[in-house]
Amino acid sequence: MLSEALLCFGANSTSIDEHDDDSEVGDEICISSIFSVSQDVKESISLAVDSIGLKEIPSYDVVMHDHTDWIKESQESFHPVQVIEGIWIVPEWRKPPDLQATNIILNPGLAFGTGDHPTTKLCLMLLYDVIKGGEVFLDYGTGSGILAIAAIKFGAAFSAGLDIDPQAITAAQHNATLNNIQPEKLFLSLVPSTGSSTFTNEIVSKPTDRQHLNDKGVVTETEKFHVVIANILLNPLLDLADQIVSHAKPGATVGLSGIISEQVPRIIHRYSPFLEDITVSKMDDWACLAGFKKINLG
């Protein structure tokens, strides 16, 4: 959990080294994280620790390395990932293993979302199941833009991606270009301030400036998203529940991930007032919840 939180709060990459059973260190685990030199490492670690509810900051050391070394090291660690048969996540610098498959080309840059994490795979599989063609999709916490891009490749009419990190928006825009996503099909933005109408207004203007697509479900002033997925962390999922669900139209599919299996009951309890028919899928002790927004709330 801490490793994933570090990625969300500024780390470019992380790796986990567990000591052998016969080690004198016991059950200690070492997390190695790479940050850019401009990143405030102390603040990033503090935010990551707080986001997962740790009571104290683990001990750590900061070591400076040559910039080009970690770029090469990071790229060499990324390989094409098969999500399910016919769907691959392919790093920009690698050749797709199957040219006939749906290949999502990705350069995560400084954003979370390389395609090999269980929560990303779970969300991609959920998307593949629910996108039938013509939907409007919201990726809440878009990171590298992988889900927003995948939705369009699966047949969605329009995707929007929100994030709190400007570097994530930059990475997502680059990845959209790599995948030849037309600008009118994808809107990327920093999370708007509470009560701001800018986000909705800009989304409305994108598709409707070109043609009237209400019959295909494109957003208008009174409609919202057919599918919303938030693959973030436990605490933001709990704190932002009202806001996340508010973007979904009644009856829409809402997916929630970025949590481990033991946290599932807390998410179900928090979202039960908003969602019905909640289901849970799991992979390597990580979980993804999906439900339908209730027609009548309150």
PAZAPA-4460 file (N, C-alpha, C; in steps of 0.05 Angstrom, whole numbers, plus 32768, in hexadecimal, padded with zeros to 4 digits):
% residues 298
    n_x    n_y    n_z   ca_x   ca_y   ca_z    c_x    c_y    c_z   seq   type   mol
   8011   7FE8   8000   8000   8000   8000   8011   8019   8000     1      M     A
   8026   8019   8010   8038   8030   8011   8045   8034   7FF6     2      L     A
   804D   801F   7FE9   805A   8021   7FCF   8048   802E   7FBB     3      S     A
   802E   8026   7FBA   801B   8032   7FA8   8016   8050   7FAF     4      E     A
   8015   8056   7FC9   8010   8071   7FD1   8027   8083   7FC9     5      A     A
   8040   8079   7FCB   8057   8089   7FC3   8055   8090   7FA5     6      L     A
   804B   807E   7F95   8048   8083   7F78   8033   8099   7F74     7      L     A
   801F   809A   7F85   800A   80AE   7F82   8013   80C9   7F8B     8      C     A
   8027   80CA   7F9C   8030   80E4   7FA8   804C   80EB   7F9F     9      F     A
   8054   80E3   7F86   806C   80EF   7F7B   8082   80DC   7F73    10      G     A
   8082   80C3   7F7C   8098   80B1   7F75   8094   80A9   7F57    11      A     A
   80AA   80A8   7F49   80A9   80A0   7F2C   80A7   8081   7F2A    12      N     A
   80B3   8073   7F3D   80B1   8056   7F3D   80B7   804C   7F59    13      S     A
   80AE   8034   7F5F   80B4   8027   7F79   80B9   800A   7F74    14      T     A
   80C9   7FFE   7F86   80CE   7FE1   7F86   80CF   7FD8   7FA3    15      S     A
   80C7   7FBF   7FA8   80C5   7FB5   7FC3   80D8   7F9D   7FC6    16      I     A
   80E9   7F9E   7FDA   80FC   7F88   7FDF   80F6   7F7D   7FFB    17      D     A
   80EE   7F64   7FFC   80E8   7F56   8015   8100   7F45   801C    18      E     A
   8109   7F46   8035   8120   7F37   803E   811A   7F19   803F    19      H     A
   812E   7F08   803D   812A   7EEB   803F   8120   7EE4   805B    20      D     A
   8114   7ECD   805D   8108   7EC5   8077   811E   7EC2   808D    21      D     A
   8137   7EBB   8084   814C   7EB7   8098   815B   7ED1   809E    22      D     A
   8151   7EE7   8093   815F   7F00   8098   815B   7F09   80B5    23      S     A
   816F   7F16   80BF   816E   7F20   80DB   815B   7F38   80DD    24      E     A
   8154   7F44   80C7   8143   7F5C   80C7   8126   7F55   80CD    25      V     A
   811E   7F3B   80CB   8103   7F33   80D1   80F0   7F39   80BA    26      G     A
   80D9   7F46   80C1   80C5   7F4B   80AC   80C7   7F67   80A0    27      D     A
   80DE   7F73   80A2   80E2   7F8E   8097   80E2   7F8D   8078    28      E     A
   80D5   7FA0   806C   80D3   7FA3   804F   80DF   7FBD   8046    29      I     A
   80EF   7FBC   8031   80FC   7FD4   8027   80EE   7FDD   800D    30      C     A
   80E6   7FF6   800C   80DA   8001   7FF4   80EE   8015   7FE8    31      I     A
   80F6   8010   7FCF   8107   8023   7FC1   80F6   8034   7FAE    32      S     A
   80F8   804E   7FB1   80E8   8060   7FA0   80FA   8073   7F91    33      S     A
   80F3   807A   7F79   8102   808D   7F69   80F1   80A7   7F67    34      I     A
   80FE   80BE   7F6E   80F1   80D8   7F6C   8101   80EA   7F5A    35      F     A
   80F4   80FD   7F4D   8104   8111   7F3E   8110   8124   7F52    36      S     A
   8126   8131   7F4A   8135   8142   7F5D   8124   815A   7F67    37      V     A
   8110   8161   7F57   80FF   8178   7F5F   80E9   8170   7F73    38      S     A
   80E6   8157   7F78   80D1   814D   7F89   80D9   8150   7FA7    39      Q     A
   80C6   8159   7FB7   80CA   815B   7FD4   80C5   813F   7FDF    40      D     A
   80DA   8130   7FE3   80D8   8114   7FEB   80CB   8111   8007    41      V     A
   80D3   8122   8019   80C8   8121   8034   80A9   8125   8034    42      K     A
   80A0   8139   8025   8084   813E   8023   8075   8127   8015    43      E     A
   8081   811C   8000   8074   8106   7FF2   8070   80EE   8004    44      S     A
   8085   80E7   8013   8083   80D1   8026   806F   80D6   803B    45      I     A
   806E   80EE   8046   805B   80F5   805A   803E   80F3   8050    46      S     A
   8039   80FC   8038   801E   80FB   802D   8016   80DD   8027    47      L     A
   8029   80CE   801E   8024   80B2   8018   801D   80A2   8031    48      A     A
   802D   80A7   8046   8029   809A   8060   800D   80A1   806B    49      V     A
   8007   80BB   806A   7FED   80C4   8074   7FD5   80B8   8065    50      D     A
   7FD9   80B6   804A   7FC2   80AC   803A   7FBA   8090   8040    51      S     A
   7FCC   8080   804A   7FC5   8064   8050   7FC2   805E   806E    52      I     A
   7FC4   8074   807D   7FBE   8071   809A   7FD4   8067   80AB    53      G     A
   7FEE   8068   80A2   8004   8060   80B3   8007   8075   80C9    54      L     A
   800E   806C   80E1   8010   807E   80F8   802B   808C   80F9    55      K     A
   803F   8081   80ED   8059   808E   80ED   8068   808A   80D3    56      E     A
   807A   809C   80CC   8089   809B   80B3   80A0   8087   80B6    57      I     A
   80A2   8073   80A4   80B9   8060   80A6   80D3   806E   80A2    58      P     A
   80E8   8063   80AC   8103   806E   80A8   810B   806C   808B    59      S     A
   8119   807F   8081   8121   807F   8065   813B   808F   8060    60      Y     A
   8148   8088   804A   8160   8097   8042   815C   80A1   8026    61      D     A
   8168   80B8   801F   8166   80C4   8005   8182   80C3   7FF8    62      V     A
   8183   80B7   7FE0   819D   80B5   7FD2   819A   80C0   7FB6    63      V     A
   81AC   80D1   7FAE   81AB   80DE   7F93   81B7   80CC   7F7E    64      M     A
   81AA   80CA   7F67   81B4   80BA   7F51   81B3   80CA   7F37    65      H     A
   81C2   80C1   7F23   81C2   80CF   7F09   81A7   80CC   7EFC    66      D     A
   819D   80E2   7EF1   8182   80E4   7EE5   817E   80CE   7ED0    67      H     A
   8191   80CB   7EBE   818D   80B8   7EA8   818C   809B   7EB1    68      T     A
   8199   8095   7EC8   819A   807A   7ED2   817E   8070   7ED9    69      D     A
   816E   8080   7EE8   8154   8077   7EF0   8140   8076   7EDA    70      W     A
   8143   8087   7EC5   8132   8086   7EAE   8136   806B   7EA0    71      I     A
   814F   8064   7E9B   8155   804B   7E8E   814C   8033   7E9E    72      K     A
   8151   8035   7EB9   8149   801F   7ECB   812B   801B   7ECB    73      E     A
   811C   8032   7ECC   80FF   8031   7ECD   80F4   8025   7EB3    74      S     A
   80FF   802D   7E9C   80F5   8023   7E82   80FA   8006   7E7F    75      Q     A
   8111   7FFD   7E88   8118   7FE0   7E85   8106   7FCF   7E96    76      E     A
   80FA   7FDA   7EAB   80E9   7FCA   7EBD   80CC   7FC7   7EB2    77      S     A
   80C5   7FD7   7E9E   80AA   7FD5   7E93   80A9   7FC3   7E7A    78      F     A
   8097   7FB0   7E7A   8093   7F9E   7E64   8076   7F9E   7E5C    79      H     A
   8070   7F95   7E43   8054   7F93   7E3B   8044   7F81   7E4F    80      P     A
   802C   7F89   7E56   801B   7F7B   7E69   8001   7F73   7E5B    81      V     A
   7FFB   7F59   7E5C   7FE1   7F50   7E51   7FCC   7F51   7E67    82      Q     A
   7FB8   7F61   7E63   7FA3   7F64   7E77   7F90   7F4C   7E76    83      V     A
   7F85   7F47   7E5E   7F76   7F2F   7E58   7F7D   7F29   7E3B    84      I     A
   7F73   7F13   7E30   7F7A   7F0C   7E15   7F70   7F22   7E02    85      E     A
   7F83   7F2C   7DF2   7F7C   7F40   7DDE   7F80   7F5D   7DE7    86      G     A
   7F88   7F61   7E01   7F8C   7F7C   7E0B   7FA8   7F7E   7E18    87      I     A
   7FB9   7F8F   7E0E   7FD4   7F92   7E18   7FD9   7FAF   7E20    88      W     A
   7FE9   7FB3   7E35   7FF4   7FCD   7E3C   8012   7FCC   7E34    89      I     A
   801A   7FDE   7E22   8034   7FDC   7E16   8044   7FF6   7E1B    90      V     A
   805B   7FF5   7E29   806B   800D   7E2D   8073   8019   7E12    91      P     A
   8075   8033   7E11   807B   8041   7DF8   8094   8037   7DEA    92      E     A
   80A7   802F   7DFA   80C1   8027   7DEF   80C3   8009   7DE9    93      W     A
   80AC   7FFA   7DEB   80AB   7FDE   7DE5   809A   7FD8   7DCC    94      R     A
   809E   7FC2   7DBF   808E   7FBA   7DA8   8077   7FA9   7DB2    95      K     A
   805E   7FAF   7DA8   8047   7F9F   7DB0   804A   7F82   7DA9    96      P     A
   8045   7F70   7DBC   8048   7F53   7DB6   8034   7F49   7DA2    97      P     A
   801C   7F56   7DA1   8007   7F4E   7D8F   7FFB   7F66   7D81    98      D     A
   8002   7F6A   7D68   7FF9   7F82   7D59   7FDB   7F82   7D54    99      L     A
   7FCE   7F6B   7D56   7FB1   7F69   7D51   7FA1   7F6E   7D6A   100      Q     A
   7FAE   7F70   7D81   7FA0   7F74   7D9A   7F9A   7F91   7D9E   101      A     A
   7F8A   7F97   7DB3   7F86   7FB3   7DBB   7F9E   7FBA   7DCC   102      T     A
   7FAF   7FCA   7DC1   7FC8   7FD2   7DCE   7FC6   7FEE   7DD9   103      N     A
   7FC9   7FF1   7DF3   7FC9   800C   7E00   7FE6   8013   7E04   104      I     A
   7FF0   8027   7DF5   800C   802F   7DF6   800F   8042   7E0D   105      I     A
   8023   803E   7E1E   8025   804E   7E37   8041   8056   7E3D   106      L     A
   8044   806F   7E45   805C   8079   7E52   8053   8087   7E6B   107      N     A
   8055   8079   7E82   804A   8084   7E9B   8057   809E   7EA4   108      P     A
   8070   80A4   7E9B   807D   80BD   7EA2   807E   80BF   7EC1   109      G     A
   8073   80D4   7ECB   8073   80D9   7EE8   8058   80D2   7EF5   110      L     A
   8048   80C3   7EE6   802D   80BD   7EF0   802A   809F   7EF6   111      A     A
   8017   8099   7F09   8012   807E   7F10   8000   8071   7EFB   112      F     A
   8006   8058   7EF4   7FF6   8049   7EE2   8006   803D   7ECB   113      G     A
   8013   8026   7ED0   8023   8019   7EBC   8015   8001   7EB0   114      T     A
   7FFF   7FF9   7EBB   7FEF   7FE3   7EB1   7FF5   7FC8   7EBE   115      G     A
   800B   7FC6   7ECD   8011   7FAC   7ED9   8008   7FA9   7EF6   116      D     A
   7FFC   7FBE   7F01   7FF2   7FBC   7F1C   7FD6   7FAF   7F1D   117      H     A
   7FD1   7F9D   7F30   7FB7   7F8F   7F31   7F9F   7FA2   7F30   118      P     A
   7FA0   7FB9   7F3D   7F88   7FCA   7F3D   7F83   7FD6   7F21   119      T     A
   7F99   7FDC   7F13   7F95   7FE6   7EF7   7F89   7FD0   7EE6   120      T     A
   7F93   7FB7   7EE9   7F88   7FA1   7ED9   7F6B   7F9D   7EE0   121      K     A
   7F64   7F9D   7EFA   7F48   7F99   7F02   7F36   7FAF   7EF6   122      L     A
   7F3F   7FC8   7EF6   7F30   7FDE   7EEB   7F2D   7FDB   7ECC   123      C     A
   7F42   7FD2   7EBF   7F41   7FCE   7EA2   7F2D   7FB8   7E9B   124      L     A
   7F2D   7FA3   7EAB   7F1A   7F8D   7EA6   7EFE   7F96   7EAA   125      M     A
   7EF9   7FA6   7EBF   7EDF   7FB1   7EC4   7ED6   7FC3   7EAC   126      L     A
   7EE8   7FD4   7EA3   7EE2   7FE5   7E8C   7EDA   7FD5   7E74   127      L     A
   7EEA   7FC0   7E6F   7EE5   7FAF   7E57   7ECA   7FA2   7E59   128      Y     A
   7EC1   7F9C   7E71   7EA7   7F8F   7E74   7E90   7FA3   7E71   129      D     A
   7E93   7FBC   7E7A   7E7C   7FCE   7E7A   7E7B   7FE1   7E62   130      V     A
   7E91   7FE5   7E54   7E90   7FF6   7E3C   7E85   7FE6   7E25   131      I     A
   7E6D   7FED   7E1C   7E61   7FDF   7E06   7E61   7FF0   7DEC   132      K     A
   7E67   800A   7DEF   7E68   801B   7DD7   7E58   8034   7DDC   133      G     A
   7E65   804C   7DDA   7E57   8066   7DDC   7E55   8071   7DF8   134      G     A
   7E61   8065   7E0C   7E60   806F   7E27   7E72   8087   7E2B   135      E     A
   7E6B   8096   7E40   7E7C   80AC   7E49   7E89   80A4   7E64   136      V     A
   7EA3   80A5   7E65   7EB2   8099   7E7B   7EC2   80AE   7E8B   137      F     A
   7EC2   80AB   7EA5   7ED3   80BD   7EB6   7EE7   80AC   7EC5   138      L     A
   7F01   80B3   7EC2   7F17   80A7   7ED0   7F20   80BA   7EE6   139      D     A
   7F16   80B4   7EFF   7F1B   80C6   7F15   7F36   80BE   7F22   140      Y     A
   7F4B   80CE   7F1D   7F66   80C7   7F26   7F74   80BA   7F0F   141      G     A
   7F75   80C8   7EF8   7F7D   80BC   7EDF   7F9A   80B3   7EDD   142      T     A
   7FAC   80BF   7EEC   7FC8   80B7   7EEB   7FD3   80B9   7ECF   143      G     A
   7FDC   80A2   7EC4   7FE8   80A1   7EAA   7FD2   80A3   7E94   144      S     A
   7FB9   80A3   7E9B   7FA3   80A4   7E88   7F9B   8089   7E7D   145      G     A
   7FA6   8074   7E88   7FA2   8059   7E7D   7F85   8051   7E7B   146      I     A
   7F75   8056   7E8F   7F59   804E   7E8F   7F49   805F   7E7B   147      L     A
   7F4E   8079   7E7B   7F40   808B   7E69   7F45   8084   7E4C   148      A     A
   7F5E   807D   7E46   7F66   8075   7E2B   7F5A   805A   7E24   149      I     A
   7F5B   8047   7E36   7F51   802D   7E32   7F33   802E   7E2C   150      A     A
   7F24   803F   7E3B   7F07   8041   7E37   7F00   8048   7E1A   151      A     A
   7F0F   805B   7E0F   7F0B   8063   7DF3   7F11   804C   7DE0   152      I     A
   7F27   803E   7DE5   7F2E   8028   7DD4   7F1A   8011   7DD6   153      K     A
   7F0C   800F   7DED   7EF8   7FFA   7DF0   7EDD   8002   7DE4   154      F     A
   7EDA   801C   7DDC   7EC2   8025   7DCF   7EB3   803C   7DDB   155      G     A
   7EBD   8047   7DF1   7EB0   805E   7DFD   7EB0   8076   7DEA   156      A     A
   7E9C   8086   7DEB   7E9A   809D   7DD9   7EAC   80B4   7DE3   157      A     A
   7EB0   80B5   7DFD   7EBF   80CB   7E09   7ECA   80C4   7E24   158      F     A
   7EE2   80CD   7E2A   7EEE   80C8   7E45   7EF7   80E3   7E51   159      S     A
   7EF5   80E4   7E6B   7EFF   80FB   7E7A   7F11   80F0   7E90   160      A     A
   7F28   80FD   7E95   7F3A   80F5   7EAA   7F40   810B   7EBD   161      G     A
   7F3D   8106   7ED7   7F43   811A   7EEB   7F5B   8111   7EFC   162      L     A
   7F6B   8124   7F05   7F81   811D   7F17   7F89   8136   7F27   163      D     A
   7F96   8132   7F3E   7F9F   8148   7F4E   7FBB   8151   7F46   164      I     A
   7FC9   8141   7F36   7FE5   8145   7F2F   7FE8   814F   7F12   165      D     A
   7FF3   8168   7F0E   7FF7   8172   7EF3   8008   8160   7EE2   166      P     A
   801C   8152   7EEE   802D   8140   7EDF   801E   8128   7ED4   167      Q     A
   8009   8120   7EE3   7FF8   810A   7ED9   7FE9   8112   7EC0   168      A     A
   7FDF   812B   7EC0   7FD0   8135   7EA9   7FE3   8136   7E91   169      I     A
   7FFC   813F   7E95   800F   8140   7E80   8015   8124   7E75   170      T     A
   8019   8111   7E87   801E   80F6   7E7E   8006   80EA   7E6F   171      A     A
   7FEE   80EF   7E79   7FD6   80E5   7E6C   7FD3   80F1   7E50   172      A     A
   7FD8   810A   7E4D   7FD7   8117   7E33   7FEA   810A   7E1F   173      Q     A
   8003   8105   7E29   8017   80F8   7E18   800E   80DC   7E0F   174      H     A
   8003   80CD   7E22   7FFA   80B2   7E1C   7FE2   80B2   7E09   175      N     A
   7FD1   80C6   7E0B   7FBB   80C8   7DF8   7FC5   80CC   7DDC   176      A     A
   7FDA   80DC   7DD9   7FE7   80E0   7DBF   7FF3   80C6   7DB5   177      T     A
   8000   80B8   7DC6   800C   809E   7DBE   7FF7   808B   7DB3   178      L     A
   7FDF   808D   7DBD   7FCA   807A   7DB6   7FB7   8086   7DA0   179      N     A
   7FBF   809D   7D95   7FAF   80A9   7D80   7F92   80AF   7D88   180      N     A
   7F8F   80B7   7DA2   7F75   80BF   7DAC   7F6E   80DB   7DA2   181      I     A
   7F58   80DE   7D95   7F50   80F8   7D8B   7F49   810B   7DA2   182      Q     A
   7F53   8124   7DA0   7F4F   8137   7DB7   7F31   813A   7DBF   183      P     A
   7F1F   8138   7DAC   7F03   813C   7DB3   7EF7   8124   7DC2   184      E     A
   7F06   810F   7DC4   7EFC   80F7   7DD2   7F07   80F5   7DEF   185      K     A
   7F1A   8107   7DF6   7F26   8105   7E11   7F2A   8120   7E1D   186      L     A
   7F21   8123   7E36   7F25   813C   7E45   7F34   8136   7E5E   187      F     A
   7F4A   8144   7E63   7F5B   8140   7E7A   7F5C   8159   7E8A   188      L     A
   7F5A   8157   7EA5   7F59   816F   7EB5   7F61   8169   7ED2   189      S     A
   7F6C   817D   7EDF   7F70   817B   7EFC   7F55   817A   7F0A   190      L     A
   7F54   816D   7F21   7F3B   816B   7F2F   7F31   8188   7F36   191      V     A
   7F19   818F   7F2D   7F0F   81AA   7F32   7F09   81AF   7F50   192      P     A
   7F09   81C8   7F57   7F02   81CF   7F73   7EE5   81C8   7F78   193      S     A
   7EDE   81C4   7F91   7EC3   81BD   7F98   7EAF   81D2   7F8E   194      T     A
   7E9B   81C9   7F81   7E86   81DC   7F78   7E8C   81E9   7F5D   195      G     A
   7EA4   81E3   7F52   7EAB   81EF   7F38   7E9B   81E2   7F21   196      S     A
   7E92   81F2   7F0F   7E83   81E8   7EF8   7E94   81E6   7EDF   197      S     A
   7EAE   81EE   7EE1   7EC0   81EF   7ECA   7EC3   81D3   7EBE   198      T     A
   7EC6   81BF   7ECE   7ECB   81A4   7EC5   7EB3   819B   7EB4   199      F     A
   7E9B   819D   7EBE   7E83   8194   7EB0   7E7F   81A4   7E96   200      T     A
   7E83   81BF   7E98   7E7E   81D0   7E81   7E91   81C9   7E6B   201      N     A
   7EAB   81C4   7E71   7EBE   81BE   7E5D   7EB9   81A3   7E50   202      E     A
   7EB0   8190   7E5F   7EA9   8176   7E54   7E91   8178   7E41   203      I     A
   7E7E   8188   7E4A   7E66   818B   7E39   7E6D   8198   7E1E   204      V     A
   7E80   81AB   7E1F   7E86   81BA   7E06   7E95   81A9   7DF2   205      S     A
   7EA5   8195   7DFC   7EB5   8185   7DEA   7EA4   8175   7DD6   206      K     A
   7E93   8163   7DDE   7E84   8154   7DCA   7E6E   8164   7DBD   207      P     A
   7E60   8175   7DCC   7E49   8182   7DC0   7E51   8198   7DAD   208      T     A
   7E6A   81A2   7DAE   7E73   81B6   7D9A   7E74   81A9   7D7F   209      D     A
   7E77   818E   7D7E   7E7A   8181   7D64   7E60   8176   7D59   210      R     A
   7E51   8169   7D6A   7E37   815E   7D62   7E27   8157   7D7A   211      Q     A
   7E0C   8154   7D76   7DFB   814D   7D8C   7DFA   812F   7D8F   212      H     A
   7E03   8125   7DA6   7E07   8108   7DA9   7DF8   80FE   7DC2   213      L     A
   7DE2   810A   7DC9   7DD3   8101   7DE0   7DCA   80E4   7DDE   214      N     A
   7DC4   80DB   7DC5   7DBB   80C0   7DC2   7DD1   80AB   7DC8   215      D     A
   7DEA   80B4   7DC7   7E01   80A3   7DCD   7E0A   80A7   7DE9   216      K     A
   7DFD   80B8   7DF8   7E04   80BB   7E14   7E1A   80CE   7E1A   217      G     A
   7E22   80E0   7E08   7E36   80F3   7E0E   7E2B   8108   7E21   218      V     A
   7E3D   8112   7E33   7E34   8124   7E48   7E26   813D   7E3E   219      V     A
   7E10   8144   7E4B   7E04   815E   7E47   7E02   816A   7E63   220      T     A
   7DF6   8181   7E64   7DF5   818F   7E7E   7DE7   8180   7E94   221      E     A
   7DD4   816F   7E8C   7DC4   8161   7EA1   7DCC   8143   7EA3   222      T     A
   7DDE   8139   7E92   7DE6   811E   7E93   7E02   811C   7E9F   223      E     A
   7E09   8104   7EA9   7E23   8100   7EB4   7E2F   80E7   7EA8   224      K     A
   7E43   80DC   7EB5   7E52   80C6   7EA9   7E45   80AB   7EAB   225      F     A
   7E48   809A   7E96   7E3D   807F   7E96   7E4E   806C   7EA6   226      H     A
   7E68   8072   7EA7   7E7B   8061   7EB6   7E8F   8073   7EC4   227      V     A
   7E93   806F   7EDE   7EA6   807E   7EEE   7EB8   806A   7EFC   228      V     A
   7ED2   806D   7EF9   7EE5   805C   7F08   7EF9   806D   7F17   229      I     A
   7EFD   8068   7F31   7F11   8075   7F41   7F24   8060   7F4C   230      A     A
   7F3C   805F   7F40   7F50   804D   7F49   7F65   805D   7F58   231      N     A
   7F5F   8063   7F71   7F71   8074   7F81   7F7A   8066   7F9A   232      I     A
   7F74   8071   7FB2   7F7C   8064   7FCB   7F65   8064   7FDE   233      L     A
   7F67   8055   7FF4   7F51   8052   8007   7F47   806D   8011   234      L     A
   7F58   807D   801D   7F4F   8096   802A   7F42   80A9   8016   235      N     A
   7F4D   80AE   7FFE   7F3F   80BF   7FEB   7F24   80B3   7FE2   236      P     A
   7F23   8098   7FDF   7F0A   808C   7FD8   7EF4   8091   7FEE   237      L     A
   7EFD   8090   8007   7EEA   8095   801D   7EE2   80B3   801E   238      L     A
   7EF6   80C4   801C   7EF1   80E1   801F   7EE2   80ED   8007   239      D     A
   7EE6   80E2   7FEF   7EDB   80EE   7FD7   7EC3   80DE   7FCC   240      L     A
   7EB7   80CD   7FDC   7EA1   80BC   7FD2   7E8B   80CC   7FC5   241      A     A
   7E82   80E1   7FD3   7E6B   80F1   7FC8   7E73   80FD   7FAD   242      D     A
   7E8B   8108   7FAC   7E94   8115   7F93   7E97   8101   7F7C   243      Q     A
   7EA3   80EA   7F82   7EA7   80D5   7F6D   7E8D   80CC   7F62   244      I     A
   7E7A   80C6   7F74   7E60   80BB   7F6B   7E50   80D1   7F5D   245      V     A
   7E54   80EA   7F64   7E44   80FF   7F59   7E48   8102   7F3B   246      S     A
   7E5E   80F9   7F31   7E64   80FB   7F14   7E55   80E6   7F04   247      H     A
   7E4B   80D1   7F11   7E3D   80BB   7F03   7E20   80C1   7F00   248      A     A
   7E15   80BA   7EE9   7DF8   80BD   7EE5   7DEA   80A6   7EF4   249      K     A
   7DD0   80A9   7EFB   7DC2   8094   7F08   7DC3   807A   7EF7   250      P     A
   7DC9   8064   7F04   7DCC   804A   7EF6   7DE7   8045   7EEB   251      G     A
   7DF9   8059   7EEC   7E14   8056   7EE1   7E25   8042   7EF1   252      A     A
   7E39   8036   7EE4   7E4C   8025   7EF1   7E61   8036   7EFF   253      T     A
   7E66   8030   7F18   7E7B   803E   7F27   7E8F   8029   7F31   254      V     A
   7EA9   802C   7F29   7EBE   8019   7F31   7ED1   8026   7F45   255      G     A
   7ED9   8018   7F59   7EEA   8023   7F6E   7F01   800F   7F74   256      L     A
   7F1A   801A   7F72   7F30   8008   7F77   7F48   8018   7F82   257      S     A
   7F5E   800A   7F86   7F75   8015   7F93   7F76   800C   7FB0   258      G     A
   7F67   7FF7   7FB7   7F65   7FEE   7FD2   7F6D   7FD0   7FD4   259      I     A
   7F74   7FC8   7FEC   7F7A   7FAB   7FF0   7F60   7F9E   7FFB   260      I     A
   7F60   7F84   7FFA   7F48   7F75   8001   7F3C   7F7B   801C   261      S     A
   7F4E   7F7F   8030   7F43   7F83   804B   7F36   7F9E   804E   262      E     A
   7F39   7FB0   803B   7F2C   7FCB   803C   7F11   7FCB   802E   263      Q     A
   7F0A   7FB5   8021   7EF1   7FB4   8012   7ED8   7FBB   8023   264      V     A
   7ED6   7FAF   803C   7EBE   7FB6   804C   7EBA   7FD4   8051   265      P     A
   7ED0   7FE2   8055   7ECE   7FFF   805A   7EC4   800E   8041   266      R     A
   7ECC   8005   8029   7EC3   8012   8011   7EA6   800B   800C   267      I     A
   7E9E   7FF2   8010   7E82   7FEA   800D   7E70   7FFA   8020   268      I     A
   7E79   7FFD   8039   7E69   800C   804C   7E66   8029   8044   269      H     A
   7E7C   8035   8039   7E7B   8051   8031   7E6A   8056   8018   270      R     A
   7E6A   8043   8006   7E5D   8048   7FEC   7E41   803B   7FEA   271      Y     A
   7E3A   802B   7FFD   7E1F   801E   7FFC   7E08   8032   7FFA   272      S     A
   7E09   8049   8007   7DF3   805C   8003   7DF0   8066   7FE6   273      P     A
   7E05   8063   7FD6   7E05   806E   7FBB   7E02   8058   7FA6   274      F     A
   7E0C   8040   7FAB   7E0E   802B   7F97   7DFE   8013   7F9F   275      L     A
   7DF4   8004   7F8B   7DE7   7FEB   7F8F   7DF4   7FD5   7F7E   276      E     A
   7DEE   7FBC   7F85   7DF9   7FA5   7F77   7E18   7FA6   7F76   277      D     A
   7E24   7FAC   7F8D   7E41   7FAE   7F8E   7E4E   7F93   7F8C   278      I     A
   7E62   7F91   7F7A   7E71   7F78   7F77   7E8F   7F7E   7F7C   279      T     A
   7E9E   7F69   7F83   7EBA   7F6D   7F89   7ECA   7F59   7F79   280      V     A
   7EDF   7F63   7F6B   7EF2   7F51   7F5D   7F0D   7F55   7F6A   281      S     A
   7F1D   7F40   7F6B   7F37   7F41   7F79   7F4D   7F35   7F68   282      K     A
   7F65   7F40   7F6D   7F7E   7F35   7F60   7F95   7F3B   7F73   283      M     A
   7FA4   7F26   7F7B   7FBC   7F29   7F8B   7FB6   7F3A   7FA4   284      D     A
   7F9F   7F35   7FB1   7F97   7F43   7FCA   7F90   7F60   7FC5   285      D     A
   7F8E   7F69   7FAD   7F83   7F84   7FA6   7F66   7F80   7F9D   286      W     A
   7F56   7F95   7F9F   7F3A   7F93   7F9A   7F2F   7FAA   7F89   287      A     A
   7F1A   7FA4   7F7A   7F0B   7FB8   7F6B   7EEE   7FB3   7F70   288      C     A
   7EDF   7FC8   7F78   7EC3   7FC6   7F7C   7EB4   7FD4   7F65   289      L     A
   7E9D   7FC9   7F5E   7E8D   7FD6   7F4A   7E6F   7FD4   7F52   290      A     A
   7E61   7FE9   7F4D   7E44   7FEA   7F53   7E36   7FFD   7F41   291      G     A
   7E1C   7FFE   7F43   7E0C   8010   7F33   7E02   8027   7F44   292      F     A
   7E03   803F   7F3A   7DF9   8056   7F4A   7DDB   8054   7F4D   293      K     A
   7DD1   8057   7F65   7DB5   8054   7F6A   7DA5   806A   7F5B   294      K     A
   7D8E   8062   7F51   7D7E   8074   7F41   7D74   808B   7F53   295      I     A
   7D6B   8084   7F6B   7D61   8098   7F7E   7D73   809A   7F96   296      N     A
   7D82   80B0   7F98   7D93   80B4   7FB0   7D86   80C9   7FC2   297      L     A
   7D88   80C2   7FDC   7D7D   80D5   7FF0   7D5F   80D6   7FEF   298      G     A
***
